Amino acid sequence: MNRDSAETIGLQALAWLAGNDELLPVFLGSTGVSEAEVRARAAEPEFLASVLDFLAMDDAWVTGFCDAAGLKYSVPMQARMALPGGDMPSWT
């Protein structure tokens, strides 16, 4: 996956998250960003990477996003790997 496609997936994930009234407050609380900051940073690849990192914390969130977007369940992780910091090894 190239970086442009990964950023598009990240933006789709952010839009899905913003439309989820139950999950958005969890994201805001765990990241410490405000809704205004989300809007301001939506075009930053590093921020989109953090959105995908958050999404990957729960399989139900991944499947919910992928089902809504019509994507294979592996796509968010592929997108994450194409964004800044995605090449770092996972120690978990």
C-alpha positions as CSV (number, residue, x, y, z in Angstrom):
1,M,0.0,0.0,0.0
2,N,1.3,3.4,-0.8
3,R,1.3,6.4,1.5
4,D,-1.5,8.3,-0.3
5,S,-3.8,5.2,-0.1
6,A,-2.9,4.8,3.6
7,E,-3.7,8.4,4.3
8,T,-7.1,7.9,2.6
9,I,-7.8,4.9,4.8
10,G,-6.8,6.9,7.8
11,L,-9.2,9.7,6.9
12,Q,-12.0,7.2,6.3
13,A,-11.2,5.7,9.8
14,L,-11.3,9.2,11.3
15,A,-14.6,10.0,9.6
16,W,-16.0,6.7,10.9
17,L,-14.7,7.4,14.4
18,A,-16.1,11.0,14.3
19,G,-19.6,9.6,13.5
20,N,-19.5,7.1,16.3
21,D,-21.0,8.9,19.3
22,E,-19.9,6.2,21.8
23,L,-16.4,5.7,20.5
24,L,-15.3,9.3,19.7
25,P,-15.2,10.3,23.4
26,V,-13.1,7.3,24.1
27,F,-10.6,8.3,21.4
28,L,-10.6,11.9,22.6
29,G,-10.0,10.8,26.2
30,S,-7.3,8.4,25.4
31,T,-5.4,10.7,23.1
32,G,-6.0,13.9,25.0
33,V,-7.0,15.8,21.8
34,S,-10.0,18.1,21.5
35,E,-12.5,17.9,18.7
36,A,-11.0,21.2,17.3
37,E,-7.5,19.6,17.3
38,V,-8.9,16.6,15.5
39,R,-10.2,18.8,12.7
40,A,-6.9,20.8,12.6
41,R,-4.7,17.7,12.5
42,A,-6.8,15.5,10.2
43,A,-4.4,16.0,7.2
44,E,-1.3,15.0,9.2
45,P,0.0,11.5,8.4
46,E,1.3,11.1,12.0
47,F,-2.2,11.9,13.4
48,L,-3.9,9.5,10.9
49,A,-1.4,6.9,12.1
50,S,-2.6,7.5,15.7
51,V,-6.2,7.0,14.6
52,L,-5.3,3.6,13.1
53,D,-3.3,2.7,16.2
54,F,-6.4,3.5,18.3
55,L,-8.7,1.5,15.9
56,A,-6.4,-1.5,16.1
57,M,-6.8,-1.7,19.9
58,D,-10.1,-3.6,19.6
59,D,-11.1,-6.2,16.9
60,A,-14.7,-5.0,17.2
61,W,-13.6,-1.5,16.2
62,V,-11.6,-2.8,13.2
63,T,-14.5,-5.0,12.0
64,G,-17.0,-2.2,12.5
65,F,-15.0,0.3,10.5
66,C,-14.1,-2.2,7.8
67,D,-17.7,-3.4,7.5
68,A,-18.9,0.2,7.2
69,A,-16.2,1.1,4.6
70,G,-16.4,-2.1,2.7
71,L,-12.8,-3.0,3.3
72,K,-11.0,-6.2,4.1
73,Y,-10.1,-6.5,7.8
74,S,-6.4,-6.4,7.0
75,V,-6.5,-3.0,5.3
76,P,-6.3,-0.8,8.4
77,M,-3.0,-2.5,9.5
78,Q,-1.6,-2.4,6.0
79,A,-2.4,1.4,5.9
80,R,-0.8,1.8,9.4
81,M,2.4,0.2,8.2
82,A,2.6,2.7,5.3
83,L,2.3,5.7,7.6
84,P,5.0,7.2,9.8
85,G,6.1,4.8,12.5
86,G,4.5,1.9,10.9
87,D,7.8,0.2,10.2
88,M,8.6,-0.1,13.9
89,P,8.6,-3.6,15.4
90,S,5.7,-4.6,17.7
91,W,6.9,-6.0,21.0
92,T,3.6,-7.3,22.1
